[in-house]
Amino acid sequence: MESQSAAAANAPREDFSEYVAHLQLHMALQARNLVPTLKQTQQNSEDSRKELLHQTQANFEKQISRQIP
């Protein structure tokens, strides 16, 4: 009889463990969809550097053009 009551007491714990495992799997799959692939990240960083260089060059040219009387 004791083994049945112990099994009954462990059932909610097992259900909760299964729920947590399922939730972790779901969150991991969602995270994969939110994180860009390495190729996309490299391409975005190259684009960011080019954009920053372009903006810096444009700002520099504006400052130079304003200094000439």
BABAVO-328339 format. One line per field, with one value per residue: x negated, y, z negated of N, C-alpha, C, O in turn. Coordinates in Angstrom, 1 decimal. Each point is the difference from the previous one (the first is absolute). Layout:
residues N
n.east c(X	...)
n.north c(Y	...)
n.up c(Z	...)
ca.east c(X	...)
ca.north c(Y	...)
ca.up c(Z	...)
c.east c(X	...)
c.north c(Y	...)
c.up c(Z	...)
o.east c(X	...)
o.north c(Y	...)
o.up c(Z	...)
END
This chain:
residues 69
n.east c(-0.8	-1.5	-0.1	1.7	-0.2	-1.2	0.9	1.3	-1.3	-0.4	1.9	0.8	-0.9	1.0	1.9	-0.3	-0.4	1.8	1.2	-0.8	0.3	2.1	0.3	-0.8	1.2	1.7	-0.5	-0.3	1.9	1.0	-0.9	0.7	2.0	-0.4	-0.7	-0.9	0.7	-1.1	1.0	1.7	-0.4	-0.5	1.6	1.0	-1.1	0.3	1.9	0.0	-1.1	1.0	1.5	-0.8	-0.6	1.7	0.8	-1.1	0.3	1.8	-0.1	-1.1	1.1	1.3	-0.8	-0.5	1.7	0.3	-1.3	0.9	-1.8)
n.north c(-1.2	-1.1	-2.2	-1.2	-0.5	-1.8	-2.0	-0.8	-1.0	-2.1	-1.0	0.5	-1.4	-2.0	0.0	0.0	-1.9	-1.3	0.4	-0.7	-2.1	-0.5	0.3	-1.6	-1.8	-0.1	-0.3	-2.1	-1.2	0.2	-1.1	-2.2	-0.2	-0.3	-2.2	2.1	-0.3	-2.0	-1.6	-1.0	-1.7	-2.0	-1.4	-1.1	-1.9	-1.8	-1.2	-1.5	-1.9	-1.6	-1.3	-1.7	-1.9	-1.5	-1.4	-1.9	-1.8	-1.4	-1.5	-1.9	-1.5	-1.3	-1.8	-1.9	-1.4	-1.2	-1.8	-1.3	1.4)
n.up c(0.0	-1.3	0.5	-1.0	-2.1	-0.4	0.3	-1.7	-1.7	0.5	-0.6	-2.0	-1.5	-0.3	-1.3	-2.3	-1.0	-0.4	-1.8	-2.0	-0.5	-0.8	-2.2	-1.4	-0.2	-1.4	-2.1	-0.6	-0.3	-2.0	-1.7	0.1	-1.0	-2.2	-0.3	0.0	2.1	-0.2	1.2	-0.9	-1.4	0.9	0.6	-1.6	-0.7	1.4	-0.2	-1.7	0.4	1.2	-1.0	-1.3	1.1	0.5	-1.6	-0.4	1.4	-0.2	-1.6	0.6	1.2	-1.2	-1.2	1.1	0.5	-1.9	0.3	1.6	-0.3)
ca.east c(0.8	-0.9	-0.6	1.0	0.1	-1.3	0.2	1.0	-0.6	-1.0	0.7	0.0	-1.3	-0.4	0.8	-0.6	-1.3	0.3	0.4	-1.2	-0.8	0.7	-0.1	-1.4	-0.1	0.8	-0.7	-1.2	0.4	0.3	-1.2	-0.7	0.7	-0.3	-1.4	-0.3	-1.1	-1.3	-0.2	0.8	-0.7	-1.2	0.5	0.6	-1.1	-0.7	0.9	-0.1	-1.3	0.1	0.9	-0.7	-1.1	0.6	0.5	-1.2	-0.5	0.9	-0.1	-1.3	0.1	0.9	-0.8	-1.0	0.6	0.4	-1.2	-0.5	0.8)
ca.north c(1.2	1.2	0.3	0.7	1.4	0.6	0.2	1.1	1.3	0.3	0.2	1.4	0.5	-0.4	0.8	1.3	-0.2	-0.1	1.4	0.8	-0.5	0.4	1.4	0.3	-0.4	1.0	1.3	-0.2	0.1	1.4	0.7	-0.2	0.8	1.4	0.3	-0.1	-0.9	0.7	0.6	1.3	0.9	0.5	1.0	1.2	0.8	0.7	1.1	1.0	0.7	0.9	1.1	0.9	0.7	1.0	1.1	0.7	0.8	1.1	1.0	0.6	0.9	1.2	0.9	0.6	1.0	1.1	0.8	0.8	1.2)
ca.up c(0.0	-0.1	1.3	0.8	-0.4	0.5	1.5	0.2	-0.3	1.0	1.3	0.3	0.2	1.4	0.9	0.0	0.7	1.4	0.4	0.1	1.2	1.2	0.0	0.4	1.4	0.7	-0.1	0.8	1.4	0.3	0.0	1.3	1.0	-0.2	0.1	1.4	0.3	0.0	1.3	-0.1	-1.0	0.6	1.1	-0.6	-0.6	1.1	0.4	-1.0	0.2	1.2	-0.3	-0.9	0.8	0.9	-0.8	-0.5	1.1	0.3	-1.1	0.1	1.2	-0.4	-0.9	0.9	0.8	-0.8	-0.4	1.1	0.1)
c.east c(-0.9	-0.5	1.0	0.1	-1.3	0.1	1.0	-0.6	-1.0	0.6	0.0	-1.5	-0.5	0.7	-0.7	-1.4	0.2	0.4	-1.2	-0.8	0.6	-0.2	-1.4	-0.3	0.7	-0.8	-1.3	0.4	0.3	-1.2	-0.8	0.6	-0.4	-1.4	-0.3	-1.1	-1.3	-0.3	0.7	-0.7	-1.2	0.3	0.5	-1.1	-0.8	0.8	-0.1	-1.3	0.0	0.9	-0.7	-1.1	0.6	0.5	-1.2	-0.6	0.9	-0.1	-1.3	0.1	0.9	-0.8	-1.0	0.6	0.5	-1.1	-0.6	0.8	0.4)
c.north c(1.3	0.3	0.6	1.5	0.7	0.3	1.1	1.4	0.4	0.4	1.5	0.6	-0.4	0.8	1.4	-0.1	-0.1	1.3	0.9	-0.3	0.5	1.5	0.4	-0.2	1.1	1.4	-0.1	0.1	1.4	0.8	-0.2	0.8	1.5	0.4	-0.1	-1.0	0.7	0.7	1.4	1.0	0.6	1.0	1.3	0.8	0.7	1.1	1.1	0.8	0.9	1.2	1.0	0.8	1.1	1.2	0.8	0.9	1.2	1.1	0.8	1.0	1.2	0.9	0.8	1.1	1.2	0.9	0.8	1.2	0.3)
c.up c(0.0	1.4	0.9	-0.4	0.4	1.5	0.3	-0.4	1.0	1.3	0.3	0.3	1.4	1.0	0.2	0.8	1.5	0.6	0.2	1.2	1.3	0.2	0.5	1.5	0.9	0.0	0.8	1.5	0.3	0.1	1.3	1.1	-0.2	0.2	1.5	0.2	0.0	1.3	0.0	-0.9	0.7	1.1	-0.6	-0.6	1.1	0.5	-1.0	0.1	1.2	-0.3	-0.9	0.7	0.9	-0.8	-0.5	1.1	0.4	-1.1	0.1	1.2	-0.4	-0.9	0.8	0.9	-0.7	-0.4	1.0	0.2	1.4)
o.east c(0.4	-0.2	-0.4	0.2	0.1	-0.4	-0.3	0.4	-0.2	-0.7	-0.3	-0.1	-0.6	-0.6	-0.1	-0.3	-0.8	-0.4	-0.1	-0.5	-0.7	-0.2	-0.2	-0.6	-0.6	-0.1	-0.4	-0.8	-0.3	-0.1	-0.6	-0.7	0.1	-0.3	0.2	-0.8	0.0	-0.5	-0.5	-0.1	-0.3	-0.6	-0.3	0.0	-0.4	-0.6	0.0	0.0	-0.5	-0.4	0.1	-0.1	-0.5	-0.2	0.1	-0.4	-0.5	0.0	0.0	-0.5	-0.3	0.0	-0.2	-0.5	0.0	0.1	-0.7	1.2	0.7)
o.north c(1.0	1.2	0.9	0.8	1.2	1.1	0.8	1.0	1.2	0.6	0.4	0.8	0.7	0.3	0.6	0.9	0.6	0.3	0.7	0.8	0.4	0.5	0.9	0.7	0.5	0.6	1.0	0.7	0.5	0.9	1.0	0.5	0.7	1.2	-1.1	-0.3	1.2	1.1	1.0	1.2	1.2	1.1	1.0	1.3	1.1	1.1	1.2	1.2	1.1	1.1	1.2	1.2	1.1	1.2	1.3	1.2	1.1	1.2	1.2	1.1	1.1	1.3	1.2	1.1	1.1	1.2	1.0	-0.1	1.0)
o.up c(0.6	0.3	0.9	0.8	0.3	0.4	0.9	0.7	0.2	0.9	1.1	0.8	0.7	1.1	1.1	0.7	0.8	1.1	1.0	0.7	0.9	1.1	0.8	0.7	1.0	1.0	0.7	0.7	1.1	0.8	0.5	0.9	1.0	0.3	0.6	-0.9	0.2	-0.1	0.4	0.3	-0.2	0.1	0.5	0.1	-0.2	0.3	0.4	-0.2	-0.1	0.4	0.2	-0.2	0.1	0.4	0.0	-0.2	0.2	0.4	-0.2	-0.1	0.5	0.3	-0.2	0.1	0.6	-0.4	-0.3	0.2	0.3)
END
